[in-house]
Amino acid sequence: MLSMRLRSAQTSSGNAHATNVASLHKTGTDVIPTVKISNSTAKCDPKHIPGVGSDPAHGIGEPAIKPHLCSIPTFTEQDVRQYMRTITSFTGMRIRQTSPDYMITRILFITNGVANDPNGLNADTGPSDPNLIVCYVEVYGNFTFETVSGSSGILHHGEMVFDGVTGNILVTGVRL
């Protein structure tokens, strides 16, 4: 598989751990294990979850989704979709959206290790705890990117990875 990535990234490290796999998400020939998601409607701050600091990524990432659940992940797929509606353009360092909009193709709550697996999603969130729960979002649209040498091209698949506790954006990127 040929893969090219361009990232605007903040690395993360953390102490939130996946305790069990809830389901498998099949994409083509890949099977991606996802984490169990609470259906609790209780509202609380992540600092009230036993064994989890209020910021397991230690201040890394840009604030995005407001956590509100008393479980990890601290937000839902609906919260992700609501946040994504506030983004008028999917952009990052050296990435520019050229289509009028983009479409969300998948949202997965997974461990950071699964997100970074080079034979899977290969999200490249940096050297961080592989057990940190993250939310991987893939979008489809037209994105131009500029390489370090100044050349550019068009790619169609964008991705964002959010910290599953703080809701911070850890990575924004595009790929083949």
C-alpha positions as CSV (number, residue, x, y, z in Angstrom):
1,M,0.0,0.0,0.0
2,L,1.4,3.4,-1.0
3,S,0.9,6.0,1.7
4,M,1.8,9.6,1.8
5,R,1.1,11.8,4.8
6,L,1.3,15.5,5.6
7,R,0.5,16.5,9.1
8,S,-0.2,19.4,11.3
9,A,0.3,17.6,14.5
10,Q,0.7,17.9,18.2
11,T,2.0,14.7,19.8
12,S,0.3,13.3,22.9
13,S,1.0,11.0,25.8
14,G,-1.5,9.9,28.4
15,N,-2.7,7.5,31.0
16,A,-6.2,6.7,29.9
17,H,-6.3,3.0,29.0
18,A,-8.6,0.8,27.0
19,T,-10.0,-2.0,29.2
20,N,-11.9,-4.0,26.6
21,V,-12.7,-4.0,22.9
22,A,-16.3,-3.4,22.1
23,S,-16.5,-4.2,18.4
24,L,-14.6,-4.6,15.2
25,H,-14.9,-2.1,12.4
26,K,-14.3,-3.6,9.0
27,T,-12.9,-1.5,6.2
28,G,-12.1,-3.3,3.0
29,T,-9.8,-6.1,4.2
30,D,-8.8,-4.4,7.4
31,V,-10.5,-5.1,10.7
32,I,-10.1,-2.3,13.3
33,P,-10.9,-3.0,17.0
34,T,-12.9,-0.2,18.5
35,V,-13.4,0.6,22.2
36,K,-16.6,0.3,24.3
37,I,-18.6,3.5,24.4
38,S,-20.8,4.3,27.4
39,N,-24.5,5.1,26.7
40,S,-24.7,7.0,30.0
41,T,-26.2,10.5,29.7
42,A,-24.7,11.6,33.0
43,K,-22.8,14.9,32.6
44,C,-19.5,15.4,34.4
45,D,-15.9,16.5,34.1
46,P,-13.2,13.9,33.2
47,K,-11.4,14.7,36.4
48,H,-14.2,12.9,38.3
49,I,-13.4,9.5,36.5
50,P,-11.4,7.3,38.9
51,G,-7.8,6.7,37.8
52,V,-7.8,9.4,35.1
53,G,-6.3,12.8,35.4
54,S,-8.3,15.6,33.9
55,D,-5.6,15.9,31.1
56,P,-4.0,12.6,30.3
57,A,-2.3,14.1,27.2
58,H,-0.5,16.6,29.5
59,G,-1.7,19.8,27.7
60,I,-1.0,18.6,24.2
61,G,-3.4,19.3,21.4
62,E,-5.7,22.1,20.5
63,P,-9.1,22.4,22.4
64,A,-12.0,21.2,20.3
65,I,-14.7,18.9,21.7
66,K,-16.0,19.7,25.2
67,P,-15.9,16.5,27.4
68,H,-19.1,15.9,29.3
69,L,-19.5,12.1,30.0
70,C,-18.3,10.3,33.2
71,S,-16.6,7.6,31.1
72,I,-13.9,7.3,28.5
73,P,-14.4,8.5,25.8
74,T,-15.8,11.6,27.5
75,F,-17.8,12.5,24.4
76,T,-20.0,10.8,21.8
77,E,-20.0,10.4,18.0
78,Q,-22.8,12.9,17.9
79,D,-20.5,15.4,19.7
80,V,-17.8,14.8,17.1
81,R,-20.3,15.4,14.2
82,Q,-21.5,18.6,15.9
83,Y,-18.0,19.8,16.3
84,M,-17.2,19.0,12.7
85,R,-20.1,21.1,11.5
86,T,-18.4,24.1,13.1
87,I,-15.3,23.6,10.9
88,T,-16.0,25.5,7.7
89,S,-12.7,24.4,6.2
90,F,-10.6,21.3,6.8
91,T,-7.1,22.9,6.9
92,G,-3.8,22.6,8.7
93,M,-0.2,23.4,8.3
94,R,0.4,23.2,4.5
95,I,-3.1,21.7,4.0
96,R,-5.9,23.7,2.3
97,Q,-9.4,22.5,1.4
98,T,-10.2,23.3,-2.2
99,S,-13.7,21.7,-2.4
100,P,-16.7,23.7,-1.0
101,D,-17.2,21.1,1.7
102,Y,-16.1,17.7,3.0
103,M,-18.0,14.5,4.0
104,I,-17.3,12.5,7.2
105,T,-16.7,8.9,6.1
106,R,-16.0,7.3,9.5
107,I,-15.7,8.0,13.2
108,L,-13.9,5.4,15.3
109,F,-13.2,5.4,19.1
110,I,-10.0,3.3,19.3
111,T,-6.7,3.1,21.2
112,N,-3.8,5.3,20.1
113,G,-1.9,2.1,19.3
114,V,-4.6,1.0,16.8
115,A,-4.7,4.6,15.3
116,N,-0.9,4.5,14.8
117,D,-0.6,1.0,13.5
118,P,1.4,1.3,10.3
119,N,-0.5,-1.6,8.7
120,G,-3.8,0.0,9.5
121,L,-4.9,3.6,9.9
122,N,-1.3,4.9,10.4
123,A,-2.6,8.2,11.9
124,D,0.9,9.1,13.2
125,T,-0.1,10.9,16.4
126,G,3.5,10.8,17.6
127,P,5.2,9.0,20.5
128,S,2.4,8.6,22.9
129,D,0.8,6.0,25.1
130,P,-0.6,3.3,22.8
131,N,-3.5,2.7,25.3
132,L,-4.7,6.3,25.2
133,I,-8.3,6.3,23.9
134,V,-8.6,8.5,20.8
135,C,-11.3,9.4,18.3
136,Y,-10.3,8.9,14.7
137,V,-12.3,10.9,12.1
138,E,-11.8,10.4,8.4
139,V,-13.2,12.8,5.8
140,Y,-13.4,12.9,2.0
141,G,-13.0,16.1,-0.1
142,N,-10.4,17.9,-2.2
143,F,-7.3,19.0,-0.3
144,T,-4.2,20.6,-1.6
145,F,-1.0,20.1,0.3
146,E,2.4,21.8,0.0
147,T,5.6,19.8,0.7
148,V,8.6,21.2,2.4
149,S,10.2,21.8,-1.0
150,G,7.3,23.9,-2.1
151,S,5.6,21.5,-4.6
152,S,1.9,20.8,-4.2
153,G,-0.7,18.2,-5.1
154,I,-4.3,17.2,-4.5
155,L,-5.4,14.5,-2.1
156,H,-8.9,13.4,-1.2
157,H,-8.7,11.8,2.3
158,G,-8.3,13.9,5.4
159,E,-8.2,12.8,9.0
160,M,-8.3,14.2,12.5
161,V,-7.5,12.4,15.8
162,F,-9.0,13.7,19.0
163,D,-7.9,12.8,22.6
164,G,-10.7,10.6,24.0
165,V,-10.5,12.3,27.4
166,T,-9.9,16.0,26.8
167,G,-11.5,16.2,23.3
168,N,-8.3,18.1,22.1
169,I,-7.3,17.7,18.4
170,L,-4.0,15.8,18.4
171,V,-3.5,15.5,14.6
172,T,-4.9,16.9,11.4
173,G,-3.7,15.4,8.1
174,V,-4.3,14.2,4.6
175,R,-3.3,11.0,2.8
176,L,-3.6,9.0,-0.4
